[in-house]
Amino acid sequence: MTEAIVTVAIAAVLAVALVLFFRSLAREQVRAAEAETRRIQAVLDDVKDIAWSNRDIAPDLSTIIIDTIRTSERSYRPELS
C-alpha cells in the first residue's frame, strides 16, 4: 500500500515538473519571437528612415519602399490605420 502511494507521489511530482518545464520552454519561445519581432520592426523603421532621408536621390523608389512597408504594417497591425 505504501509503495503504491510513493509511486503515485513520484509520478505526480514528475508530471508537475514536466508541465513546468514545457511551460518554461513555451515562455522562452514567446520571448524569443517577441525579440525577433522588435528587431525586424527596427530594421523596417531604419529602411523607412533611409528611404525618406534619401528621397531626393530616387523619389519614385523611396515612395514605393515607404508605401510598401506602411501597407504591410496596416494589414498586419490594424491599430496603425
C-alpha positions as protocol buffer text, in pm:
chain_id: "A"
residue {
  index: 1
  type: MET
  ca { x: 0 y: 0 z: 0 }
}
residue {
  index: 2
  type: THR
  ca { x: 270 y: 249 z: 92 }
}
residue {
  index: 3
  type: GLU
  ca { x: 465 y: 156 z: -220 }
}
residue {
  index: 4
  type: ALA
  ca { x: 164 y: 249 z: -431 }
}
residue {
  index: 5
  type: ILE
  ca { x: 134 y: 585 z: -254 }
}
residue {
  index: 6
  type: VAL
  ca { x: 506 y: 654 z: -304 }
}
residue {
  index: 7
  type: THR
  ca { x: 478 y: 558 z: -671 }
}
residue {
  index: 8
  type: VAL
  ca { x: 176 y: 786 z: -721 }
}
residue {
  index: 9
  type: ALA
  ca { x: 353 y: 1070 z: -539 }
}
residue {
  index: 10
  type: ILE
  ca { x: 665 y: 1031 z: -755 }
}
residue {
  index: 11
  type: ALA
  ca { x: 452 y: 1019 z: -1071 }
}
residue {
  index: 12
  type: ALA
  ca { x: 267 y: 1335 z: -961 }
}
residue {
  index: 13
  type: VAL
  ca { x: 592 y: 1519 z: -890 }
}
residue {
  index: 14
  type: LEU
  ca { x: 732 y: 1415 z: -1229 }
}
residue {
  index: 15
  type: ALA
  ca { x: 413 y: 1524 z: -1403 }
}
residue {
  index: 16
  type: VAL
  ca { x: 424 y: 1866 z: -1235 }
}
residue {
  index: 17
  type: ALA
  ca { x: 793 y: 1901 z: -1319 }
}
residue {
  index: 18
  type: LEU
  ca { x: 727 y: 1819 z: -1685 }
}
residue {
  index: 19
  type: VAL
  ca { x: 440 y: 2065 z: -1706 }
}
residue {
  index: 20
  type: LEU
  ca { x: 653 y: 2339 z: -1553 }
}
residue {
  index: 21
  type: PHE
  ca { x: 944 y: 2256 z: -1783 }
}
residue {
  index: 22
  type: PHE
  ca { x: 734 y: 2275 z: -2100 }
}
residue {
  index: 23
  type: ARG
  ca { x: 563 y: 2597 z: -1985 }
}
residue {
  index: 24
  type: SER
  ca { x: 907 y: 2745 z: -1932 }
}
residue {
  index: 25
  type: LEU
  ca { x: 1010 y: 2642 z: -2284 }
}
residue {
  index: 26
  type: ALA
  ca { x: 695 y: 2795 z: -2428 }
}
residue {
  index: 27
  type: ARG
  ca { x: 757 y: 3122 z: -2244 }
}
residue {
  index: 28
  type: GLU
  ca { x: 1113 y: 3133 z: -2373 }
}
residue {
  index: 29
  type: GLN
  ca { x: 992 y: 3078 z: -2729 }
}
residue {
  index: 30
  type: VAL
  ca { x: 743 y: 3362 z: -2689 }
}
residue {
  index: 31
  type: ARG
  ca { x: 1017 y: 3592 z: -2558 }
}
residue {
  index: 32
  type: ALA
  ca { x: 1244 y: 3498 z: -2849 }
}
residue {
  index: 33
  type: ALA
  ca { x: 965 y: 3561 z: -3102 }
}
residue {
  index: 34
  type: GLU
  ca { x: 887 y: 3899 z: -2945 }
}
residue {
  index: 35
  type: ALA
  ca { x: 1256 y: 3996 z: -2953 }
}
residue {
  index: 36
  type: GLU
  ca { x: 1279 y: 3895 z: -3319 }
}
residue {
  index: 37
  type: THR
  ca { x: 966 y: 4096 z: -3397 }
}
residue {
  index: 38
  type: ARG
  ca { x: 1116 y: 4403 z: -3230 }
}
residue {
  index: 39
  type: ARG
  ca { x: 1440 y: 4354 z: -3424 }
}
residue {
  index: 40
  type: ILE
  ca { x: 1261 y: 4323 z: -3758 }
}
residue {
  index: 41
  type: GLN
  ca { x: 1044 y: 4626 z: -3680 }
}
residue {
  index: 42
  type: ALA
  ca { x: 1358 y: 4826 z: -3601 }
}
residue {
  index: 43
  type: VAL
  ca { x: 1510 y: 4723 z: -3935 }
}
residue {
  index: 44
  type: LEU
  ca { x: 1192 y: 4826 z: -4119 }
}
residue {
  index: 45
  type: ASP
  ca { x: 1191 y: 5159 z: -3937 }
}
residue {
  index: 46
  type: ASP
  ca { x: 1553 y: 5212 z: -4041 }
}
residue {
  index: 47
  type: VAL
  ca { x: 1470 y: 5128 z: -4404 }
}
residue {
  index: 48
  type: LYS
  ca { x: 1180 y: 5376 z: -4398 }
}
residue {
  index: 49
  type: ASP
  ca { x: 1405 y: 5645 z: -4248 }
}
residue {
  index: 50
  type: ILE
  ca { x: 1676 y: 5582 z: -4506 }
}
residue {
  index: 51
  type: ALA
  ca { x: 1424 y: 5588 z: -4791 }
}
residue {
  index: 52
  type: TRP
  ca { x: 1274 y: 5912 z: -4658 }
}
residue {
  index: 53
  type: SER
  ca { x: 1606 y: 6087 z: -4596 }
}
residue {
  index: 54
  type: ASN
  ca { x: 1737 y: 5989 z: -4942 }
}
residue {
  index: 55
  type: ARG
  ca { x: 1418 y: 6053 z: -5135 }
}
residue {
  index: 56
  type: ASP
  ca { x: 1588 y: 6322 z: -5343 }
}
residue {
  index: 57
  type: ILE
  ca { x: 1819 y: 6056 z: -5493 }
}
residue {
  index: 58
  type: ALA
  ca { x: 1541 y: 5823 z: -5607 }
}
residue {
  index: 59
  type: PRO
  ca { x: 1199 y: 5971 z: -5526 }
}
residue {
  index: 60
  type: ASP
  ca { x: 997 y: 5702 z: -5704 }
}
residue {
  index: 61
  type: LEU
  ca { x: 1185 y: 5419 z: -5536 }
}
residue {
  index: 62
  type: SER
  ca { x: 1165 y: 5587 z: -5195 }
}
residue {
  index: 63
  type: THR
  ca { x: 789 y: 5625 z: -5228 }
}
residue {
  index: 64
  type: ILE
  ca { x: 750 y: 5262 z: -5331 }
}
residue {
  index: 65
  type: ILE
  ca { x: 959 y: 5140 z: -5035 }
}
residue {
  index: 66
  type: ILE
  ca { x: 779 y: 5355 z: -4778 }
}
residue {
  index: 67
  type: ASP
  ca { x: 433 y: 5276 z: -4914 }
}
residue {
  index: 68
  type: THR
  ca { x: 506 y: 4904 z: -4929 }
}
residue {
  index: 69
  type: ILE
  ca { x: 621 y: 4895 z: -4568 }
}
residue {
  index: 70
  type: ARG
  ca { x: 328 y: 5105 z: -4445 }
}
residue {
  index: 71
  type: THR
  ca { x: 75 y: 4894 z: -4635 }
}
residue {
  index: 72
  type: SER
  ca { x: 224 y: 4579 z: -4489 }
}
residue {
  index: 73
  type: GLU
  ca { x: 215 y: 4726 z: -4137 }
}
residue {
  index: 74
  type: ARG
  ca { x: -150 y: 4822 z: -4173 }
}
residue {
  index: 75
  type: SER
  ca { x: -251 y: 4477 z: -4293 }
}
residue {
  index: 76
  type: TYR
  ca { x: -78 y: 4304 z: -4001 }
}
residue {
  index: 77
  type: ARG
  ca { x: -142 y: 4564 z: -3730 }
}
residue {
  index: 78
  type: PRO
  ca { x: -481 y: 4725 z: -3785 }
}
residue {
  index: 79
  type: GLU
  ca { x: -435 y: 4964 z: -3490 }
}
residue {
  index: 80
  type: LEU
  ca { x: -191 y: 5163 z: -3706 }
}
residue {
  index: 81
  type: SER
  ca { x: -454 y: 5254 z: -3967 }
}
